[in-house]
Amino acid sequence: MTATKRTAQATRESLHRIFTIPEAPNSTIGRIEQQISQNLMGFLGNHIAASENALTDIEQDFSQASIPETPMFVSDHMQHLLDKLVSQSVHTSSPSFIGHMTSALPYFILPLSKLMVGLNQNLVKVETSKAFTPMERQVLGMMHNLVYQQNDKFYGQWLHSAAHSLGAFCSGGTVANITALWVARNNLLKENGEFKGIAREGLFKALNHYGYNGLAILVSKRGHYSLKKAADVLGIGQDNVIAIDTDEHQKIDCKKLIEKCQQLSAQNIKILSIVGVAGTTETGNVDPLNQLADIAEQFSCHFHVDAAWGGATLFSNKYRYLLKGIERADSVTIDAHKQMYVPMGAGLVVFKDPASVAAIEHHAEYILRKGSKDLGSHTLEGSRSGMAMLVYSSLHIISRPGYEMLINDGIEKAQYFAKLINQHPDFELMSEPELCLLTYRYVPEKIQRLLANTNGEQQAEINHLLDKLTQFIQKRQRENGKSFVSRTRIEVARYGGAKILVFRVVLANPLTHKAILSDVLEEQITLAQESETFLPKLLVIQ
Ligand SMILES: *Cc1c(COP(=O)(O)O)cnc(C)c1O
């Protein structure tokens, strides 16, 4: 082995070690920590579906609305938590929990979180955060650098400038998307002559002043539902988030996008923003960002990229190219609590132009005074924790090459799993992995052959039964609690765009090894045989 290879191997091993939990001390808190991090089995077992009238057993435990009149010892309460809450929580850190974007955390997060909570800094203003404010600004600078790769002079000039922001730290992708579109909206409908800008005069007067019949946000059908929430709170209206069809690779159809843009312009509806998705929630695909940037330029509108989940791919020199064109976006959303392995409550948006946030600037007398460096003057949220510290620490402890390994591992594991599914006669891959996410379903070989030779009604009938079978398997697997995949519905081109129920797998846990993936398939085959209705019905179809 060469020296560099040895180093790479050592780094990989230590990376795996950071996801393995050291022995917990013998105290209740220690035991709770151990439970949280080590109970890898039965994370969803005995899951009882909520019925309309009766409360589930778990709901029974939390059904008192009266506030306790007698105090309780902390140690007793800890035991109570252990019994009622911890033991009934979902063990998202399990290597066989591969259904969602919420995954394992490195062990160092737990002690660092205690430090962060203990210091209880409030990032809304410098008076309650001191060094935490420049620290958060540095984190935003690093993330801006990850996306836009500007030079030292650029960051020297803007990182700590009071009237500028390279981005905004917030609680997650939803608030990040709202913030990005808020900035876009206020810059579009800005102060102009007599008109004092939308921030002061509101949407009605703004549209009147500028003479628009309405505003629209354009995104592919795979766009995240948070964009609709954004359109709702920003007064644009959910129906004006226009979903554009996708191609057979689940990417936005640019021809249809241009047609829609022309149609809207003809109706005098101004396009507020074109939104590209870098890593869709359901299939993990990336829109053609360079083409979207061209189209946004053509229609002179804001270009936002929702890279809440996929943004961390930029850490990988090997796979960074998958997101090419992202550097042309006016704003980019990235969730640190997804592929950056930071606990929930860590999202951010970065802006290409550090001056663009002036459009959402707010001031108050006792804080956020003009010219102050209070972060609260450019954020939607008010009081905010020092969460950025956990991103800061992770960037230092894991470092860029460490993140690259985690990202590459996930992508390559998804490629491996896709191969496994393709080679197996009884499974059908439903979407090719581009990042570390894929979808598939169980279809016995005989039925696959039948499907390939039918169309129309019979095909629809078979797919309907397969949907039922997929749902049956997914629920059973969740209840068994040994492994977990999620399910979703996607349009599949080879079935005439019919909406098909599929298993959805996110391979984000570095401890998910290959044998787990084979076991997941084996378990699904076994569970399928337990279906007393759908599988037999399918097998008699000729
Ligand atoms: C997760 C996600 C969001 C929403 O982020 P939250 O952190 O859940 O608010 C938005 N867009 C995409 C593409 C996502 O994957």
The ligand as a Gaussian input file, in Angstrom:
#p B3LYP/6-31G(d) Opt

LIG

0 1
 C      -35.867000      18.304000       3.407000
 C      -36.113000      19.191000       2.259000
 C      -36.721000      20.443000       2.422000
 C      -37.305000      20.910000       3.747000
 O      -36.378000      20.989000       4.721000
 P      -36.765000      20.928000       6.278000
 O      -35.430000      20.966000       6.895000
 O      -37.491000      19.634000       6.463000
 O      -37.604000      22.102000       6.582000
 C      -36.872000      21.253000       1.308000
 N      -36.448000      20.852000       0.107000
 C      -35.863000      19.644000      -0.103000
 C      -35.410000      19.266000      -1.472000
 C      -35.670000      18.777000       0.973000
 O      -35.090000      17.591000       0.769000

